[in-house]
């Protein structure tokens, strides 16, 4: 495979590599949300949420839609969340090996 595809993958993973951005993605799994709704969910100021959304948009993970003064976001390709299932399996495996309980994973 061409190195360019690995670099593209790395840009996507780098955009995801933040707990707030992962929360945004997870929240958007249930459908489109306004910036205000995402701000309330994350508990950060609007500029911080906007920066996170900008990073996700630049990586083509989310897309936006304007309606008057409001901006709504949704996942560009919802299958990106399949990655969460795989990550959860890694966490579960680690918890089992170390004797911990991974109760936080649904």
Long-range contacts (C-beta under 8 A, 24 or more apart in sequence): 11-59, 12-59, 12-60, 12-61, 14-59, 15-55, 15-56, 15-58, 15-59, 15-61, 16-56, 16-59, 16-61, 16-83, 18-52, 18-55, 20-44, 20-48, 20-49, 20-52, 21-52, 21-55, 21-56, 22-84, 24-49, 24-52, 24-53, 24-56, 24-62, 24-73, 25-56, 25-61, 25-62, 25-75, 25-80, 25-81, 25-84, 26-81, 26-84, 28-62, 28-73, 28-74, 28-75, 29-75, 29-78, 29-81, 31-74, 32-65, 32-72, 32-73, 32-74, 33-72, 33-73, 33-74, 34-70, 34-71, 34-72, 34-73, 35-70, 35-71, 35-72, 35-73, 36-70, 38-73
